[in-house]
């Protein structure tokens, strides 16, 4: 059993809470711009602490006027946008608890969250979301809510209730009543292994974690006055934590509600730092590669990528040869500036989480000039419990060191245990489940990993996702899936083979990159996904990706068979979580015939 602890660097006063982050800024510099709203395509308007705080107080008073009491739950159902954070703080200023609901949730999922957390009111983005909430209530026979307000209407109907609410003194008492041990939000897990569980995240989790990240070397990544843009769902704890960290830092936050607008928004907003899941970085790389190949500059790209990776590895080793430095300078002019420009031009740092990025892409982007720091965490750990840091506190291929105030332990069976300021209070209404996964203050993550001699954590798999073949061989699917999915043509991969004679894979293609891939190979660009899934050139190419991935594992763990489907895994189908993780049980059920077809010959 191995263990590492990184001591706490700073501790918030025990009687403070997350709303004090706003109050402290207001006392220090009320004109500090904390947010930027896009008023028209490419045009951003700053919002000061003073203006933000005033609107938060108005909305909080309005919620109180509608009967929302301290400790009660209020739901937010919306994609990422400025109003999400505005309402999140307003709910906390009321003394209430925020309950996020993904905008893609089904009526049954909505009903479960409403019922389990006893939601009293909801704010949604659209009238369609309002109907979904009402449908959930009617289907399950739940009590009517005190109100359902729609963001697209401007929230003025809610603000109008403020004059009926408590006075300023009473509202300030409500705001300051919660302390660090009190629940600030109940965030539901994505439900990859069953019904979502409500994780009780405290004010202390949000505040102490934010302050300690900023007090560490990570404080240089998002300093006061810097800019970041949020585009992954704020209903996910990863984005939510970074939002609070930005507030704590005094950094300015913009929002992109629709990822289809991300590229132009990055160019107009020009953030210094971004937060994303690995798939976003994979798409940036693949788009750049395919664009270069289309322009007849594929060789330049591949050589430039090789130089970037070598440069990053040499930098990590502490010595960059003069010749390599010169080649890097040339390719910075030819290629790297264009890649940085696609990300806004000013991005120097990024954090990747929600899954492994892979050493190649980590080195590539660092060589290009964007230092992506991988971290690790779960909903139960308020997102980051470990993270790579600037300078020599980064080790590519790992998820870094514990955030100050946290400890990591590796159990005898390889399971990762976490303890400290990141770890949640427990599962809402599930004391037995909490007791099962929280033992002597240690949270059993369900992930498998290892600590190196310097305390850097590496993730090797997930206990519940480990496949055991009929011959008894343990296989970690992610090790193969991540390598194959990194290719531009591939969208998603799921490795199968539990209790089977061999390992196989189901693969989907990326509809966005497929036409470019086909054009480069002088194939019919209008080919459908169904045709591509059966085309010999496509199958041969996917086989080459599998062969390459198989080189990293033993023969018993290697993929022997695969099938390409003509439909991608999607959030809407329930096959993907909103944070873009595959739901294995759902895919196994939906593709049971295809999986049976793979193994039928082996059974005969």
Number of C-alpha atoms within 10 A of each C-alpha: 11 15 15 19 18 15 14 19 15 16 14 15 12 12 13 19 28 28 20 15 18 20 15 13 21 18 10 11 14 18 13 20 21 28 26 21 17 17 9 8 10 12 12 16 13 16 18 20 24 20 17 18 22 12 16 23 24 21 27 32 31 24 27 24 17 18 14 21 16 18 17 18 24 30 27 26 26 24 23 25 20 18 20 24 18 17 21 24 28 25 32 28 32 29 28 27 28 27 26 26 23 22 21 19 19 16 20 16 18 23 23 19 22 25 17 13 21 17 21 21 21 23 23 24 23 17 15 12 20 18 14 21 24 18 17 21 21 14 11 13 11 15 13 13 16 15 15 22 21 22 21 11 12 12 15 12 13 23 18 13 18 20 12 13 19 16 11 12 9 12 19 16 13 22 26 18 16 25 18 20 16 19 24 29 25 26 26 25 19 21 12 17 13 10 12 15 23 23 24 26 29 28 23 28 27 27 26 26 32 24 22 23 25 22 16 16 14 18 18 15 20 24 17 18 14 18 24 26 23 25 21 23 22 26 23 23 25 26 20 23 20 23 22 20 24 24 21 23 23 24 20 25 24 23 23 23 17 12 13 9 12 19 15 16 23 23 17 16 23 19 24 22 23 23 21 18 20 22 20 15 19 19 18 17 20 17 17 19 19 21 16 17 19 14 9 12 13 16 12 16 21 14 11 23 25 16 20 27 21 19 24 23 19 16 17 17 10 9 10 15 10 9 9 15 14 11 14 23 12 13 19 19 10 13 18 22 15 15 19 20 15 18 25 21 18 19 21 19 21 21 20 24 23 20 20 24 27 18 13 18 21 24 26 24 25 22 25 25 20 23 24 28 25 29 27 25 23 20 23 27 27 25 25 27 28 25 27 26 26 18 11 11 15 20 22 23 19 27 28 25 28 27 29 25 21 23 22 27 23 21 16 9 10 21 22 27 23 28 22 24 24 32 28 24 19 23 21 18 14 13 10 11 13 16 14 11 17 20 11 8 13 17 24 19 18 16 20 21 21 22 22 10 9 10 17 23 28 22 21 18 19 19 17 11 18 19 22 20 19 13 11 13 15 14 24 20 22 20 19 24 19 20 20 26 21 24 18 23 24 20 21 24 25 23 23 26 22 19 14 17 17 22 25 22 21 21 24 21 26 18 16 13 18 21 17 20 18 18 14 15 10 9 13 11 14 11 14 13 19 12 12 19 21 14 12 11 14 18 16 11 12 22 17 13 17 21 15 14 18 20 11 13 15 9 12 17 22 20 21 16 15 22 18 22 18 17 14 20 24 16 17 12 13 18 22 21 21 20 19 18 18 20 21 17 13 16 17 16 12 14 14 12 10 17 19 11 12 21 17 10 8 10 9 5
